[in-house]
């Protein structure tokens, strides 16, 4: 979705809320894909139950840390790469979610007056 240029007028609140909804849905989609990928990986590669795999994935994605010990080499490698992915994903998803809010705030601060009054 294209954002308005700094010389354009600020979009009305209903359009902004629609934009915010689109960005939020995209962020939720990224979170869902990450949860699905991590849960499946932990379940099959680390041989833990589905609920424990989901719990482990949630904790790693939020930066809280692991809750289960990884015993096999495959489990340790997957867990390491998923932790690296999670760090990047967390920052990216946060940026996606806050982009329309920060853009609107910066746009409000930089809008030029079109009035010729002095």
Rosetta silent file (secondary structure, phi, psi, omega in degrees, C-alpha in Angstrom):
SEQUENCE: XXXXXXXXXXXXXXXXXXXXXXXXXXXXXXXXXXXXXXXXXXXXXXXXXXXXXXXXXXXXXXXXXXXXXXXXXXXXXXXXXXXXXXXXXXXXXXXXXXXXXXXXXXXXXXXXXXXXXX
SCORE:     score description
SCORE:     0.000 S_00000001
   1 L     0.000  130.501 -176.865    0.000    0.000    0.000 S_00000001
   2 L   -81.724  134.855  177.226    1.446    3.339   -1.040 S_00000001
   3 L   -93.094  153.155 -177.894    1.830    6.018    1.613 S_00000001
   4 L   -73.755  151.524  178.656    1.189    9.672    0.846 S_00000001
   5 L   -73.602  157.432 -176.650    4.047   12.054    0.122 S_00000001
   6 L   -63.106  -22.346  179.435    4.946   14.690    2.710 S_00000001
   7 L   -88.812   -6.726  176.883    3.519   17.448    0.502 S_00000001
   8 L   -86.202  160.716  178.152    0.159   15.707    0.215 S_00000001
   9 L   -69.356  155.503  175.873   -2.633   16.183    2.719 S_00000001
  10 L   -68.908  137.174 -179.331   -3.028   13.807    5.634 S_00000001
  11 L   -70.058  151.654  178.987   -5.520   11.070    4.823 S_00000001
  12 L   -63.142  156.902 -176.962   -8.829   11.121    6.725 S_00000001
  13 H   -55.688  -44.436  179.147   -9.141    9.017    9.884 S_00000001
  14 H   -58.894  -40.159  177.664  -11.381    6.301    8.326 S_00000001
  15 H   -68.106  -37.043  177.204   -8.818    5.710    5.556 S_00000001
  16 H   -63.580  -43.179  179.726   -6.011    5.696    8.125 S_00000001
  17 H   -64.355  -36.643  175.957   -7.851    3.086   10.207 S_00000001
  18 H   -64.646  -43.247  177.578   -8.331    0.957    7.085 S_00000001
  19 H   -61.853  -44.756  179.311   -4.604    1.253    6.336 S_00000001
  20 H   -60.447  -38.930  176.938   -3.791    0.350    9.935 S_00000001
  21 H   -62.741  -42.047  178.845   -6.040   -2.702    9.592 S_00000001
  22 H   -63.070  -46.400  179.642   -4.226   -3.858    6.456 S_00000001
  23 H   -64.849  -38.122  178.816   -0.813   -3.522    8.093 S_00000001
  24 H   -65.356  -42.775  177.559   -2.091   -5.264   11.238 S_00000001
  25 H   -62.186  -39.187  177.918   -3.465   -8.178    9.208 S_00000001
  26 H   -64.494  -42.558  178.439   -0.127   -8.519    7.437 S_00000001
  27 H   -63.745  -42.512  177.879    1.696   -8.542   10.799 S_00000001
  28 H   -63.468  -37.539  176.308   -0.708  -11.165   12.184 S_00000001
  29 H   -61.958  -43.574  177.677   -0.105  -13.230    9.049 S_00000001
  30 H   -63.489  -40.681  177.945    3.650  -13.113    9.596 S_00000001
  31 H   -63.646  -43.707 -179.009    3.193  -14.115   13.233 S_00000001
  32 H   -63.086  -43.289  178.722    0.908  -17.004   12.239 S_00000001
  33 H   -63.823  -41.316  179.259    3.353  -18.309    9.628 S_00000001
  34 H   -64.682  -42.993  177.929    6.205  -18.079   12.135 S_00000001
  35 H   -63.067  -43.130  179.946    4.193  -19.921   14.791 S_00000001
  36 H   -63.229  -49.567 -179.678    3.209  -22.633   12.319 S_00000001
  37 H   -59.536  -47.763 -178.751    6.749  -23.108   11.006 S_00000001
  38 H   -66.036  -42.497 -179.086    8.261  -23.203   14.509 S_00000001
  39 H   -63.500  -45.450  178.222    5.643  -25.500   15.972 S_00000001
  40 H   -63.215  -44.357  179.835    5.994  -28.030   13.152 S_00000001
  41 H   -61.967  -46.938  179.589    9.790  -27.862   13.338 S_00000001
  42 H   -65.906  -37.252 -179.306    9.942  -28.326   17.090 S_00000001
  43 H   -65.469  -48.979 -174.442    7.396  -31.143   16.994 S_00000001
  44 H   -84.012  -39.959 -176.743    9.096  -33.200   14.291 S_00000001
  45 H   -85.323  -27.323 -176.366   12.779  -32.336   14.731 S_00000001
  46 H  -106.229   -2.556  176.676   12.851  -32.039   18.505 S_00000001
  47 L    54.713   48.115  174.385   10.345  -34.839   19.255 S_00000001
  48 L  -118.019  160.663 -176.459    8.195  -32.824   21.666 S_00000001
  49 L   -64.124  163.628 -178.573    4.396  -32.753   21.894 S_00000001
  50 H   -59.213  -45.312 -177.379    2.350  -30.295   19.824 S_00000001
  51 H   -68.055  -37.893  176.607    1.460  -28.114   22.808 S_00000001
  52 H   -67.871  -36.603  177.675    5.069  -28.072   24.037 S_00000001
  53 H   -65.252  -42.609  177.408    6.235  -27.238   20.496 S_00000001
  54 H   -64.047  -43.319  178.339    3.741  -24.369   20.314 S_00000001
  55 H   -61.018  -46.605  179.359    4.810  -23.163   23.771 S_00000001
  56 H   -61.163  -45.376  179.537    8.492  -23.336   22.818 S_00000001
  57 H   -61.000  -44.886  179.916    7.842  -21.479   19.545 S_00000001
  58 H   -61.823  -42.791 -178.660    5.878  -18.743   21.312 S_00000001
  59 H   -67.402  -40.182  178.896    8.573  -18.263   23.915 S_00000001
  60 H   -68.365  -43.808 -178.547   11.365  -18.097   21.324 S_00000001
  61 H   -62.688  -32.756 -179.208    9.418  -15.703   19.044 S_00000001
  62 L   -89.225   -2.288  177.598    8.790  -13.274   21.909 S_00000001
  63 L    84.407   12.418 -178.610   12.400  -13.399   23.080 S_00000001
  64 L   -79.377  -24.047  178.476   11.625  -15.096   26.390 S_00000001
  65 L   107.195  168.755 -176.374   13.934  -18.033   25.723 S_00000001
  66 L   -72.226  153.678  178.172   13.688  -21.797   25.437 S_00000001
  67 L  -118.808  -12.008  178.871   11.592  -23.906   27.807 S_00000001
  68 L  -124.133  148.783  177.518   12.711  -27.395   26.730 S_00000001
  69 L   -82.623  133.364  177.467   16.160  -28.878   26.486 S_00000001
  70 L   -90.148  123.071 -172.481   17.257  -29.835   22.988 S_00000001
  71 L  -102.696  -29.198 -178.217   18.888  -33.261   23.108 S_00000001
  72 L   -99.605  162.682  178.396   19.722  -34.162   19.502 S_00000001
  73 H   -63.201  -42.642  179.491   22.023  -32.398   17.080 S_00000001
  74 H   -60.776  -41.185 -179.919   19.133  -31.767   14.658 S_00000001
  75 H   -64.623  -41.613 -179.838   17.069  -30.220   17.457 S_00000001
  76 H   -67.315  -39.419  178.973   19.914  -27.925   18.496 S_00000001
  77 H   -66.904  -47.026  178.102   20.550  -26.804   14.915 S_00000001
  78 H   -59.848  -46.024 -178.157   16.852  -26.122   14.270 S_00000001
  79 H   -61.921  -38.770  178.863   16.489  -24.306   17.580 S_00000001
  80 H   -64.824  -48.688 -179.497   19.550  -22.148   16.838 S_00000001
  81 H   -67.705  -35.585  178.198   18.358  -21.126   13.389 S_00000001
  82 H   -67.390  -35.846  177.299   14.811  -20.546   14.609 S_00000001
  83 H   -65.362  -41.391  176.910   16.136  -18.281   17.375 S_00000001
  84 H   -63.873  -45.179  177.145   18.117  -16.265   14.799 S_00000001
  85 H   -58.944  -43.079 -176.480   15.056  -16.057   12.550 S_00000001
  86 H   -61.590  -37.386  177.982   12.908  -15.005   15.504 S_00000001
  87 H   -62.445  -44.693  178.549   15.121  -12.029   16.289 S_00000001
  88 H   -69.196  -42.480 -179.289   14.805  -10.715   12.751 S_00000001
  89 H   -62.121  -42.563 -179.586   11.097  -11.603   12.552 S_00000001
  90 H   -59.029  -47.696 -179.959   10.310   -9.787   15.803 S_00000001
  91 H   -66.012  -41.337 -179.034   11.925   -6.562   14.590 S_00000001
  92 H   -66.642  -44.698 -179.650   10.377   -6.849   11.119 S_00000001
  93 H   -65.120  -39.695  177.018    6.865   -7.568   12.374 S_00000001
  94 H   -62.250  -42.386  179.015    7.106   -4.693   14.848 S_00000001
  95 H   -63.894  -43.061  178.960    8.206   -2.367   12.035 S_00000001
  96 H   -61.036  -45.588 -177.109    5.347   -3.500    9.790 S_00000001
  97 H   -64.313  -42.077 -174.876    2.784   -2.970   12.540 S_00000001
  98 H   -88.796   -7.569 -178.468    3.989    0.508   13.547 S_00000001
  99 H   -53.286  -51.601 -178.020    4.732    1.862   10.040 S_00000001
 100 H   -65.933  -32.377 -179.638    1.345    3.551    9.444 S_00000001
 101 H   -69.062  -49.282 -179.621    1.280    5.051   12.958 S_00000001
 102 H   -65.793  -39.988  178.284    4.783    6.489   12.772 S_00000001
 103 H   -60.227  -43.985 -179.418    4.216    7.691    9.204 S_00000001
 104 H   -64.193  -43.507  178.862    1.059    9.530   10.233 S_00000001
 105 H   -61.810  -45.856  178.889    2.776   11.174   13.206 S_00000001
 106 H   -66.420  -36.105  178.888    5.724   12.283   11.097 S_00000001
 107 H   -64.923  -42.662  178.164    3.364   13.434    8.360 S_00000001
 108 H   -60.773  -39.985 -178.324    1.379   15.563   10.819 S_00000001
 109 H   -71.593  -22.765 -174.779    4.582   17.180   12.045 S_00000001
 110 H  -112.395    6.489  179.168    5.782   18.012    8.522 S_00000001
 111 L   -67.207  132.823  178.931    2.621   19.106    6.727 S_00000001
 112 L   -88.855  142.722  176.442    3.056   22.494    5.142 S_00000001
 113 L   -70.452  137.644  177.192    0.356   25.111    5.524 S_00000001
 114 L   -97.319   -4.954  178.192   -1.438   25.907    2.308 S_00000001
 115 L   -75.302  145.259  178.710   -2.830   29.175    3.703 S_00000001
 116 L   -96.214    8.621 -178.452   -1.178   32.365    2.521 S_00000001
 117 L   -72.706  146.285  178.580   -1.959   34.181    5.770 S_00000001
 118 L  -114.379    0.000    0.000    0.917   35.662    7.709 S_00000001
